[in-house]
Amino acid sequence: MTKQISSTFGRHDVEPDERQKRIRQVFERVAPRYDLMNDLMSFGIHRLWKRGLARRARDGAAQTIVDLAGGTGDVARLVAGSDRTVVVCDPSLGMMHAGRSQRGNGGLIWVAGTGESMPFGDASIDVLTIAFGIRNVTHMDVALAEILRVLKPGGRFLCLEFSRPWALIRPFYNAFSFTVIPRLGAWVAQAPEAYHYLIESIRRFPDQEEMKALLQHAGFTEVTYRNLSFGIACIHEGHRPHAD
């Protein structure tokens, strides 16, 4: 049976249960305009990043693919195909409801779950993707262990996330993030606090090499990363070790 539990980001000076409650409320509020906000915040570039992630995830036939923190299903739709099973797994029922009301959902499966606790059997998933969601988990080490658990031996983990931009553009990127994005959140989504949370979660997230080290420490092998748009975003990849 699907577990309906939540994943969070936000302040780190409050108890995990309280953070879960706050961030779930935030996502429920912004769900109807979440995709529009992503387009405005990134000038549409996030769609190119997600297509790159999807191309890597589609590398293989007859796969079972889970898009964790899949929200409205934008990545899952890019990955979907007649030769594979694609599952959207997210803690926010509001986000998934917004996604299911859109066209082009043929074949997608929608389930509730978090990075720390997914309703899938051991070694049952070929590829697990997550786009801009890994920084929202409450306990990174628990989430990475859970991802390893559900992946088949040799299975791939693909993580698209904001990262540390190149030094030349960093001042401009920071100025845009801390001034423009919260104002867009107030204007378009009527939820400026949600986008203050988003920016703060990006600021706290490990950079490229730190995230690589976390994946290796968690037990992933063949860990690599590829910078996108001067390091503003990054695709991390790791594999569950093959069985002995």
MARFITI-551356 format. One record per atom (N, C-alpha, C): residue number from 1; atom name; y, z, x. Coordinates in steps of 0.05 Angstrom, whole numbers, padded with zeros to 5 digits, always signed. Example, Ala and Ser with C-alpha at 12.3 -4.5 7.8 and 13.67 -1.06 7.14 Angstrom:
REM MARFITI-551356
1/N/-00114/+00156/+00264
1/CA/-00090/+00156/+00246
1/C/-00066/+00156/+00264
2/N/-00045/+00142/+00257
2/CA/-00021/+00143/+00273
2/C/+00001/+00157/+00258
//
This chain:
REM MARFITI-551356
1/N/-00024/+00000/+00017
1/CA/+00000/+00000/+00000
1/C/+00025/+00000/+00018
2/N/+00045/-00015/+00010
2/CA/+00070/-00017/+00025
2/C/+00084/+00010/+00027
3/N/+00093/+00017/+00050
3/CA/+00108/+00041/+00054
3/C/+00138/+00035/+00051
4/N/+00152/+00050/+00034
4/CA/+00180/+00045/+00030
4/C/+00196/+00066/+00045
5/N/+00201/+00060/+00070
5/CA/+00215/+00079/+00087
5/C/+00237/+00064/+00102
6/N/+00256/+00078/+00115
6/CA/+00279/+00064/+00124
6/C/+00284/+00066/+00154
7/N/+00299/+00046/+00164
7/CA/+00307/+00045/+00192
7/C/+00337/+00046/+00194
8/N/+00348/+00057/+00216
8/CA/+00376/+00062/+00217
8/C/+00389/+00054/+00243
9/N/+00415/+00052/+00241
9/CA/+00432/+00054/+00265
9/C/+00456/+00070/+00258
10/N/+00474/+00074/+00277
10/CA/+00498/+00089/+00270
10/C/+00503/+00112/+00289
11/N/+00515/+00133/+00280
11/CA/+00522/+00155/+00297
11/C/+00497/+00168/+00308
12/N/+00500/+00178/+00332
12/CA/+00477/+00191/+00345
12/C/+00481/+00221/+00346
13/N/+00501/+00232/+00332
13/CA/+00506/+00260/+00332
13/C/+00498/+00273/+00306
14/N/+00483/+00258/+00290
14/CA/+00473/+00269/+00264
14/C/+00442/+00267/+00265
15/N/+00429/+00282/+00247
15/CA/+00400/+00283/+00246
15/C/+00390/+00256/+00237
16/N/+00365/+00248/+00247
16/CA/+00354/+00222/+00240
16/C/+00352/+00217/+00210
17/N/+00344/+00238/+00194
17/CA/+00342/+00234/+00165
17/C/+00369/+00227/+00153
18/N/+00390/+00240/+00163
18/CA/+00417/+00235/+00152
18/C/+00426/+00207/+00160
19/N/+00421/+00199/+00185
19/CA/+00428/+00172/+00193
19/C/+00413/+00151/+00176
20/N/+00388/+00156/+00171
20/CA/+00373/+00138/+00154
20/C/+00386/+00135/+00126
21/N/+00394/+00157/+00115
21/CA/+00406/+00157/+00089
21/C/+00432/+00141/+00089
22/N/+00449/+00147/+00109
22/CA/+00475/+00133/+00111
22/C/+00472/+00103/+00114
23/N/+00455/+00095/+00133
23/CA/+00453/+00067/+00138
23/C/+00440/+00051/+00116
24/N/+00421/+00064/+00102
24/CA/+00409/+00051/+00079
24/C/+00430/+00045/+00058
25/N/+00448/+00065/+00054
25/CA/+00469/+00061/+00034
25/C/+00488/+00038/+00043
26/N/+00493/+00037/+00069
26/CA/+00510/+00016/+00080
26/C/+00499/-00012/+00075
27/N/+00473/-00015/+00081
27/CA/+00461/-00042/+00077
27/C/+00459/-00049/+00048
28/N/+00454/-00030/+00031
28/CA/+00454/-00036/+00002
28/C/+00481/-00046/-00007
29/N/+00502/-00035/+00004
29/CA/+00529/-00043/-00004
29/C/+00536/-00072/+00006
30/N/+00528/-00078/+00030
30/CA/+00537/-00104/+00041
30/C/+00517/-00126/+00036
31/N/+00494/-00120/+00024
31/CA/+00473/-00141/+00021
31/C/+00482/-00167/+00008
32/N/+00498/-00166/-00014
32/CA/+00505/-00191/-00027
32/C/+00522/-00210/-00009
33/N/+00536/-00199/+00011
33/CA/+00553/-00216/+00027
33/C/+00546/-00214/+00057
34/N/+00522/-00205/+00062
34/CA/+00514/-00201/+00090
34/C/+00513/-00227/+00106
35/N/+00501/-00248/+00095
35/CA/+00499/-00273/+00109
35/C/+00526/-00286/+00113
36/N/+00544/-00284/+00093
36/CA/+00571/-00294/+00096
36/C/+00586/-00279/+00118
37/N/+00583/-00253/+00120
37/CA/+00596/-00238/+00141
37/C/+00586/-00246/+00168
38/N/+00560/-00251/+00171
38/CA/+00549/-00260/+00196
38/C/+00561/-00286/+00205
39/N/+00565/-00305/+00186
39/CA/+00577/-00330/+00192
39/C/+00606/-00326/+00202
40/N/+00621/-00309/+00188
40/CA/+00649/-00305/+00196
40/C/+00651/-00291/+00223
41/N/+00635/-00271/+00227
41/CA/+00637/-00255/+00252
41/C/+00629/-00271/+00276
42/N/+00610/-00290/+00273
42/CA/+00601/-00305/+00296
42/C/+00610/-00334/+00296
43/N/+00627/-00342/+00277
43/CA/+00636/-00370/+00273
43/C/+00611/-00388/+00269
44/N/+00591/-00377/+00257
44/CA/+00567/-00392/+00251
44/C/+00547/-00395/+00274
45/N/+00554/-00384/+00297
45/CA/+00537/-00388/+00321
45/C/+00511/-00372/+00318
46/N/+00511/-00351/+00302
46/CA/+00486/-00336/+00299
46/C/+00464/-00353/+00288
47/N/+00471/-00374/+00273
47/CA/+00450/-00392/+00262
47/C/+00437/-00408/+00284
48/N/+00452/-00416/+00304
48/CA/+00441/-00430/+00327
48/C/+00422/-00411/+00343
49/N/+00431/-00386/+00347
49/CA/+00414/-00367/+00361
49/C/+00388/-00363/+00346
50/N/+00390/-00360/+00320
50/CA/+00365/-00355/+00304
50/C/+00347/-00380/+00304
51/N/+00358/-00404/+00305
51/CA/+00341/-00427/+00307
51/C/+00326/-00428/+00333
52/N/+00339/-00419/+00354
52/CA/+00326/-00417/+00380
52/C/+00303/-00398/+00379
53/N/+00308/-00375/+00366
53/CA/+00286/-00355/+00363
53/C/+00263/-00366/+00347
54/N/+00270/-00380/+00325
54/CA/+00249/-00391/+00308
54/C/+00232/-00413/+00322
55/N/+00245/-00429/+00339
55/CA/+00230/-00449/+00354
55/C/+00209/-00436/+00371
56/N/+00216/-00415/+00384
56/CA/+00196/-00401/+00401
56/C/+00174/-00388/+00384
57/N/+00181/-00377/+00361
57/CA/+00161/-00365/+00344
57/C/+00142/-00385/+00332
58/N/+00151/-00409/+00327
58/CA/+00134/-00430/+00315
58/C/+00115/-00442/+00335
59/N/+00115/-00434/+00359
59/CA/+00098/-00446/+00380
59/C/+00069/-00438/+00376
60/N/+00056/-00452/+00359
60/CA/+00028/-00447/+00353
60/C/+00022/-00450/+00323
61/N/-00002/-00458/+00316
61/CA/-00009/-00462/+00288
61/C/-00027/-00440/+00278
62/N/-00030/-00438/+00252
62/CA/-00048/-00419/+00239
62/C/-00042/-00390/+00248
63/N/-00016/-00384/+00249
63/CA/-00008/-00358/+00257
63/C/+00000/-00340/+00234
64/N/-00001/-00314/+00239
64/CA/+00011/-00294/+00221
64/C/+00035/-00283/+00235
65/N/+00059/-00288/+00223
65/CA/+00084/-00281/+00236
65/C/+00099/-00261/+00219
66/N/+00109/-00239/+00231
66/CA/+00125/-00219/+00217
66/C/+00153/-00220/+00228
67/N/+00172/-00222/+00210
67/CA/+00200/-00219/+00218
67/C/+00209/-00191/+00210
68/N/+00210/-00173/+00229
68/CA/+00217/-00145/+00225
68/C/+00247/-00143/+00222
69/N/+00256/-00125/+00204
69/CA/+00284/-00123/+00197
69/C/+00294/-00150/+00188
70/N/+00277/-00163/+00172
70/CA/+00283/-00191/+00165
70/C/+00304/-00195/+00144
71/N/+00313/-00173/+00131
71/CA/+00336/-00174/+00113
71/C/+00333/-00195/+00091
72/N/+00351/-00214/+00091
72/CA/+00352/-00234/+00070
72/C/+00333/-00258/+00076
73/N/+00318/-00257/+00098
73/CA/+00298/-00277/+00103
73/C/+00308/-00302/+00117
74/N/+00331/-00301/+00129
74/CA/+00342/-00326/+00141
74/C/+00325/-00335/+00165
75/N/+00315/-00317/+00181
75/CA/+00298/-00324/+00203
75/C/+00270/-00333/+00193
76/N/+00259/-00318/+00174
76/CA/+00233/-00324/+00163
76/C/+00232/-00352/+00151
77/N/+00254/-00361/+00139
77/CA/+00254/-00388/+00127
77/C/+00252/-00409/+00149
78/N/+00265/-00404/+00172
78/CA/+00264/-00422/+00194
78/C/+00236/-00424/+00207
79/N/+00221/-00402/+00205
79/CA/+00195/-00400/+00217
79/C/+00173/-00411/+00198
80/N/+00178/-00410/+00173
80/CA/+00158/-00416/+00153
80/C/+00146/-00443/+00156
81/N/+00121/-00446/+00148
81/CA/+00107/-00471/+00149
81/C/+00080/-00469/+00134
82/N/+00069/-00492/+00127
82/CA/+00044/-00492/+00111
82/C/+00020/-00482/+00127
83/N/+00022/-00482/+00154
83/CA/+00000/-00474/+00170
83/C/+00002/-00445/+00180
84/N/+00019/-00429/+00168
84/CA/+00023/-00401/+00177
84/C/+00030/-00383/+00154
85/N/+00026/-00357/+00158
85/CA/+00034/-00336/+00139
85/C/+00058/-00322/+00151
86/N/+00080/-00321/+00136
86/CA/+00105/-00309/+00146
86/C/+00113/-00286/+00127
87/N/+00117/-00263/+00139
87/CA/+00123/-00239/+00124
87/C/+00151/-00228/+00133
88/N/+00167/-00222/+00113
88/CA/+00192/-00208/+00117
88/C/+00187/-00178/+00113
89/N/+00194/-00163/+00134
89/CA/+00190/-00134/+00132
89/C/+00216/-00120/+00137
90/N/+00226/-00105/+00118
90/CA/+00253/-00093/+00120
90/C/+00253/-00067/+00103
91/N/+00269/-00047/+00112
91/CA/+00270/-00022/+00096
91/C/+00289/-00024/+00072
92/N/+00307/-00044/+00071
92/CA/+00327/-00046/+00050
92/C/+00317/-00064/+00027
93/N/+00311/-00052/+00005
93/CA/+00304/-00067/-00019
93/C/+00326/-00085/-00028
94/N/+00351/-00075/-00025
94/CA/+00375/-00091/-00033
94/C/+00377/-00116/-00017
95/N/+00373/-00115/+00010
95/CA/+00375/-00138/+00027
95/C/+00353/-00158/+00019
96/N/+00329/-00149/+00015
96/CA/+00307/-00167/+00008
96/C/+00311/-00179/-00020
97/N/+00322/-00163/-00038
97/CA/+00328/-00174/-00065
97/C/+00348/-00197/-00063
98/N/+00369/-00193/-00046
98/CA/+00389/-00214/-00042
98/C/+00376/-00239/-00030
99/N/+00357/-00236/-00012
99/CA/+00343/-00258/+00000
99/C/+00324/-00272/-00019
100/N/+00310/-00257/-00035
100/CA/+00291/-00269/-00053
100/C/+00304/-00285/-00076
101/N/+00330/-00279/-00081
101/CA/+00344/-00293/-00102
101/C/+00354/-00321/-00092
102/N/+00352/-00326/-00066
102/CA/+00361/-00351/-00055
102/C/+00339/-00372/-00057
103/N/+00346/-00397/-00054
103/CA/+00327/-00418/-00055
103/C/+00312/-00420/-00028
104/N/+00289/-00433/-00029
104/CA/+00274/-00438/-00004
104/C/+00257/-00415/+00005
105/N/+00247/-00399/-00014
105/CA/+00230/-00376/-00007
105/C/+00200/-00382/-00010
106/N/+00193/-00407/-00014
106/CA/+00165/-00414/-00018
106/C/+00147/-00404/+00004
107/N/+00127/-00388/-00003
107/CA/+00107/-00379/+00016
107/C/+00114/-00354/+00031
108/N/+00139/-00344/+00030
108/CA/+00146/-00319/+00043
108/C/+00134/-00295/+00029
109/N/+00126/-00276/+00044
109/CA/+00117/-00250/+00034
109/C/+00137/-00229/+00041
110/N/+00144/-00211/+00022
110/CA/+00164/-00191/+00026
110/C/+00152/-00163/+00024
111/N/+00155/-00147/+00045
111/CA/+00145/-00119/+00044
111/C/+00165/-00100/+00055
112/N/+00164/-00075/+00047
112/CA/+00182/-00055/+00057
112/C/+00169/-00040/+00080
113/N/+00185/-00035/+00101
113/CA/+00175/-00021/+00125
113/C/+00196/-00020/+00146
114/N/+00192/-00003/+00165
114/CA/+00211/+00000/+00187
114/C/+00198/-00006/+00214
115/N/+00215/-00007/+00234
115/CA/+00205/-00011/+00261
115/C/+00185/+00011/+00269
116/N/+00190/+00035/+00261
116/CA/+00173/+00057/+00269
116/C/+00148/+00060/+00252
117/N/+00146/+00046/+00229
117/CA/+00123/+00048/+00212
117/C/+00120/+00023/+00195
118/N/+00102/+00005/+00203
118/CA/+00098/-00020/+00189
118/C/+00072/-00019/+00174
119/N/+00070/-00031/+00150
119/CA/+00046/-00030/+00134
119/C/+00026/-00052/+00141
120/N/+00020/-00055/+00167
120/CA/+00001/-00075/+00176
120/C/-00021/-00062/+00193
121/N/-00044/-00074/+00192
121/CA/-00067/-00064/+00208
121/C/-00063/-00068/+00238
122/N/-00079/-00053/+00253
122/CA/-00079/-00056/+00282
122/C/-00087/-00084/+00289
123/N/-00073/-00095/+00309
123/CA/-00080/-00121/+00321
123/C/-00084/-00143/+00300
124/N/-00064/-00144/+00281
124/CA/-00066/-00163/+00259
124/C/-00045/-00185/+00259
125/N/-00026/-00184/+00277
125/CA/-00003/-00202/+00277
125/C/-00003/-00219/+00303
126/N/+00002/-00245/+00300
126/CA/+00004/-00262/+00323
126/C/+00031/-00261/+00336
127/N/+00052/-00262/+00320
127/CA/+00079/-00262/+00331
127/C/+00096/-00243/+00313
128/N/+00112/-00227/+00327
128/CA/+00131/-00210/+00312
128/C/+00159/-00215/+00323
129/N/+00177/-00223/+00305
129/CA/+00205/-00228/+00312
129/C/+00222/-00206/+00300
130/N/+00245/-00203/+00313
130/CA/+00266/-00185/+00302
130/C/+00292/-00196/+00312
131/N/+00311/-00200/+00294
131/CA/+00337/-00211/+00300
131/C/+00359/-00192/+00292
132/N/+00372/-00180/+00312
132/CA/+00394/-00162/+00308
132/C/+00386/-00137/+00292
133/N/+00361/-00128/+00298
133/CA/+00351/-00105/+00283
133/C/+00340/-00083/+00301
134/N/+00332/-00090/+00325
134/CA/+00319/-00070/+00342
134/C/+00338/-00047/+00349
135/N/+00364/-00053/+00351
135/CA/+00383/-00031/+00357
135/C/+00387/-00012/+00334
136/N/+00377/-00018/+00311
136/CA/+00380/-00002/+00288
136/C/+00358/+00019/+00284
137/N/+00337/+00017/+00300
137/CA/+00315/+00037/+00296
137/C/+00324/+00064/+00306
138/N/+00313/+00085/+00295
138/CA/+00320/+00112/+00302
138/C/+00308/+00120/+00329
139/N/+00283/+00111/+00333
139/CA/+00268/+00119/+00358
139/C/+00257/+00093/+00370
140/N/+00270/+00083/+00391
140/CA/+00262/+00058/+00404
140/C/+00234/+00059/+00414
141/N/+00226/+00082/+00427
141/CA/+00200/+00083/+00439
141/C/+00178/+00082/+00418
142/N/+00183/+00095/+00395
142/CA/+00163/+00094/+00373
142/C/+00161/+00066/+00361
143/N/+00184/+00053/+00358
143/CA/+00184/+00026/+00347
143/C/+00169/+00006/+00365
144/N/+00174/+00008/+00391
144/CA/+00161/-00011/+00410
144/C/+00130/-00005/+00410
145/N/+00122/+00020/+00408
145/CA/+00094/+00026/+00407
145/C/+00082/+00016/+00381
146/N/+00097/+00017/+00359
146/CA/+00087/+00006/+00334
146/C/+00084/-00024/+00335
147/N/+00103/-00037/+00347
147/CA/+00101/-00066/+00350
147/C/+00077/-00074/+00366
148/N/+00072/-00060/+00388
148/CA/+00047/-00065/+00404
148/C/+00022/-00061/+00387
149/N/+00023/-00040/+00371
149/CA/-00001/-00034/+00354
149/C/-00008/-00057/+00336
150/N/+00011/-00069/+00323
150/CA/+00005/-00089/+00302
150/C/+00000/-00117/+00315
151/N/+00009/-00121/+00339
151/CA/+00004/-00147/+00352
151/C/-00025/-00150/+00361
152/N/-00035/-00174/+00358
152/CA/-00061/-00180/+00370
152/C/-00060/-00180/+00400
153/N/-00081/-00176/+00414
153/CA/-00081/-00179/+00443
153/C/-00071/-00207/+00450
154/N/-00051/-00209/+00467
154/CA/-00038/-00234/+00474
154/C/-00016/-00242/+00455
155/N/-00013/-00226/+00433
155/CA/+00009/-00232/+00414
155/C/+00036/-00229/+00426
156/N/+00055/-00243/+00414
156/CA/+00082/-00244/+00425
156/C/+00103/-00229/+00409
157/N/+00121/-00215/+00423
157/CA/+00144/-00202/+00411
157/C/+00169/-00217/+00420
158/N/+00184/-00226/+00400
158/CA/+00209/-00241/+00406
158/C/+00232/-00226/+00393
159/N/+00251/-00218/+00409
159/CA/+00273/-00201/+00400
159/C/+00300/-00214/+00407
160/N/+00315/-00221/+00386
160/CA/+00342/-00232/+00389
160/C/+00361/-00209/+00384
161/N/+00378/-00204/+00403
161/CA/+00396/-00181/+00400
161/C/+00422/-00186/+00416
162/N/+00444/-00173/+00407
162/CA/+00468/-00174/+00423
162/C/+00463/-00160/+00449
163/N/+00477/-00169/+00470
163/CA/+00473/-00158/+00496
163/C/+00500/-00156/+00511
164/N/+00499/-00155/+00537
164/CA/+00523/-00151/+00553
164/C/+00535/-00178/+00562
165/N/+00558/-00186/+00552
165/CA/+00569/-00212/+00559
165/C/+00577/-00214/+00589
166/N/+00580/-00238/+00598
166/CA/+00589/-00242/+00626
166/C/+00616/-00229/+00629
167/N/+00622/-00220/+00653
167/CA/+00646/-00205/+00659
167/C/+00672/-00220/+00651
168/N/+00671/-00247/+00655
168/CA/+00695/-00263/+00650
168/C/+00704/-00262/+00621
169/N/+00685/-00261/+00602
169/CA/+00693/-00262/+00574
169/C/+00692/-00234/+00561
170/N/+00683/-00214/+00576
170/CA/+00678/-00188/+00564
170/C/+00703/-00176/+00551
171/N/+00727/-00177/+00564
171/CA/+00750/-00165/+00551
171/C/+00758/-00178/+00524
172/N/+00755/-00205/+00523
172/CA/+00761/-00219/+00498
172/C/+00741/-00212/+00476
173/N/+00716/-00211/+00484
173/CA/+00694/-00204/+00465
173/C/+00698/-00176/+00454
174/N/+00705/-00157/+00472
174/CA/+00709/-00130/+00463
174/C/+00732/-00127/+00444
175/N/+00754/-00142/+00451
175/CA/+00778/-00141/+00433
175/C/+00771/-00152/+00406
176/N/+00757/-00173/+00404
176/CA/+00749/-00185/+00379
176/C/+00731/-00166/+00363
177/N/+00712/-00154/+00377
177/CA/+00692/-00137/+00364
177/C/+00705/-00112/+00351
178/N/+00723/-00100/+00366
178/CA/+00734/-00074/+00357
178/C/+00758/-00077/+00339
179/N/+00770/-00100/+00337
179/CA/+00793/-00103/+00319
179/C/+00788/-00122/+00296
180/N/+00777/-00146/+00301
180/CA/+00775/-00166/+00281
180/C/+00751/-00161/+00262
181/N/+00728/-00154/+00273
181/CA/+00704/-00151/+00257
181/C/+00707/-00129/+00236
182/N/+00717/-00105/+00242
182/CA/+00720/-00085/+00221
182/C/+00739/-00094/+00199
183/N/+00760/-00109/+00206
183/CA/+00779/-00119/+00186
183/C/+00765/-00140/+00168
184/N/+00748/-00157/+00180
184/CA/+00733/-00175/+00164
184/C/+00714/-00160/+00145
185/N/+00702/-00139/+00155
185/CA/+00685/-00123/+00138
185/C/+00700/-00111/+00114
186/N/+00725/-00103/+00119
186/CA/+00741/-00091/+00097
186/C/+00749/-00113/+00077
187/N/+00755/-00136/+00087
187/CA/+00765/-00158/+00070
187/C/+00743/-00171/+00054
188/N/+00721/-00179/+00067
188/CA/+00701/-00195/+00054
188/C/+00679/-00178/+00041
189/N/+00670/-00157/+00055
189/CA/+00648/-00142/+00045
189/C/+00656/-00116/+00032
190/N/+00682/-00110/+00033
190/CA/+00693/-00085/+00022
190/C/+00678/-00060/+00034
191/N/+00670/-00062/+00059
191/CA/+00655/-00041/+00072
191/C/+00662/-00039/+00101
192/N/+00687/-00031/+00108
192/CA/+00694/-00030/+00136
192/C/+00677/-00011/+00152
193/N/+00668/+00011/+00140
193/CA/+00652/+00030/+00155
193/C/+00626/+00018/+00164
194/N/+00615/-00001/+00149
194/CA/+00590/-00014/+00157
194/C/+00594/-00029/+00183
195/N/+00616/-00041/+00186
195/CA/+00620/-00058/+00210
195/C/+00631/-00041/+00233
196/N/+00642/-00018/+00228
196/CA/+00647/+00001/+00250
196/C/+00620/+00010/+00261
197/N/+00600/+00016/+00243
197/CA/+00574/+00023/+00252
197/C/+00561/+00001/+00269
198/N/+00564/-00024/+00259
198/CA/+00552/-00047/+00273
198/C/+00563/-00049/+00302
199/N/+00589/-00048/+00305
199/CA/+00601/-00050/+00331
199/C/+00593/-00027/+00349
200/N/+00592/-00004/+00338
200/CA/+00584/+00019/+00354
200/C/+00555/+00017/+00363
201/N/+00537/+00006/+00346
201/CA/+00509/+00003/+00353
201/C/+00507/-00018/+00375
202/N/+00523/-00039/+00374
202/CA/+00523/-00060/+00395
202/C/+00532/-00048/+00422
203/N/+00553/-00032/+00421
203/CA/+00563/-00020/+00445
203/C/+00543/-00002/+00459
204/N/+00527/+00013/+00443
204/CA/+00507/+00031/+00454
204/C/+00482/+00018/+00463
205/N/+00477/-00007/+00456
205/CA/+00451/-00019/+00461
205/C/+00447/-00026/+00491
206/N/+00423/-00023/+00501
206/CA/+00417/-00029/+00529
206/C/+00424/-00058/+00536
207/N/+00433/-00062/+00561
207/CA/+00438/-00089/+00570
207/C/+00412/-00104/+00576
208/N/+00414/-00128/+00587
208/CA/+00391/-00145/+00590
208/C/+00369/-00133/+00607
209/N/+00377/-00123/+00631
209/CA/+00357/-00111/+00649
209/C/+00346/-00085/+00639
210/N/+00363/-00069/+00625
210/CA/+00353/-00044/+00614
210/C/+00333/-00049/+00592
211/N/+00338/-00069/+00575
211/CA/+00319/-00075/+00554
211/C/+00293/-00085/+00565
212/N/+00295/-00102/+00586
212/CA/+00271/-00111/+00599
212/C/+00254/-00088/+00609
213/N/+00267/-00069/+00622
213/CA/+00253/-00046/+00632
213/C/+00240/-00029/+00610
214/N/+00254/-00026/+00587
214/CA/+00243/-00012/+00564
214/C/+00217/-00025/+00554
215/N/+00218/-00052/+00552
215/CA/+00194/-00066/+00543
215/C/+00171/-00063/+00562
216/N/+00176/-00065/+00588
216/CA/+00155/-00061/+00608
216/C/+00144/-00033/+00607
217/N/+00162/-00013/+00604
217/CA/+00153/+00015/+00603
217/C/+00136/+00020/+00578
218/N/+00142/+00006/+00556
218/CA/+00127/+00009/+00532
218/C/+00099/-00003/+00533
219/N/+00094/-00021/+00553
219/CA/+00068/-00033/+00556
219/C/+00067/-00063/+00552
220/N/+00089/-00076/+00547
220/CA/+00090/-00105/+00544
220/C/+00087/-00118/+00571
221/N/+00074/-00141/+00571
221/CA/+00071/-00157/+00596
221/C/+00086/-00183/+00593
222/N/+00088/-00197/+00616
222/CA/+00102/-00223/+00617
222/C/+00130/-00221/+00603
223/N/+00144/-00200/+00610
223/CA/+00170/-00195/+00597
223/C/+00192/-00212/+00610
224/N/+00206/-00227/+00593
224/CA/+00228/-00244/+00603
224/C/+00251/-00242/+00583
225/N/+00274/-00253/+00591
225/CA/+00296/-00255/+00573
225/C/+00313/-00280/+00579
226/N/+00327/-00289/+00559
226/CA/+00343/-00313/+00562
226/C/+00370/-00308/+00549
227/N/+00391/-00310/+00565
227/CA/+00418/-00305/+00554
227/C/+00427/-00328/+00536
228/N/+00443/-00322/+00516
228/CA/+00454/-00341/+00498
228/C/+00484/-00337/+00497
229/N/+00500/-00358/+00497
229/CA/+00529/-00357/+00494
229/C/+00541/-00337/+00514
230/N/+00535/-00341/+00540
230/CA/+00547/-00325/+00561
230/C/+00539/-00296/+00560
231/N/+00515/-00291/+00550
231/CA/+00505/-00264/+00549
231/C/+00513/-00248/+00525
232/N/+00528/-00260/+00506
232/CA/+00536/-00245/+00482
232/C/+00510/-00237/+00466
233/N/+00491/-00255/+00466
233/CA/+00465/-00249/+00454
233/C/+00443/-00256/+00474
234/N/+00419/-00247/+00468
234/CA/+00397/-00251/+00487
234/C/+00371/-00251/+00472
235/N/+00352/-00269/+00480
235/CA/+00325/-00268/+00469
235/C/+00307/-00255/+00490
236/N/+00295/-00233/+00482
236/CA/+00275/-00219/+00499
236/C/+00248/-00227/+00489
237/N/+00229/-00230/+00507
237/CA/+00201/-00236/+00499
237/C/+00182/-00219/+00515
238/N/+00162/-00209/+00501
238/CA/+00141/-00194/+00514
238/C/+00114/-00199/+00500
239/N/+00092/-00194/+00514
239/CA/+00066/-00198/+00502
239/C/+00049/-00172/+00502
240/N/+00033/-00170/+00482
240/CA/+00013/-00148/+00483
240/C/-00008/-00156/+00502
241/N/-00016/-00139/+00521
241/CA/-00037/-00146/+00540
241/C/-00062/-00155/+00527
242/N/-00076/-00174/+00539
242/CA/-00102/-00182/+00530
242/C/-00122/-00160/+00533
243/N/-00142/-00159/+00516
243/CA/-00162/-00139/+00518
243/C/-00178/-00143/+00544
244/N/-00187/-00121/+00556
244/CA/-00203/-00123/+00580
244/C/-00231/-00136/+00575
//
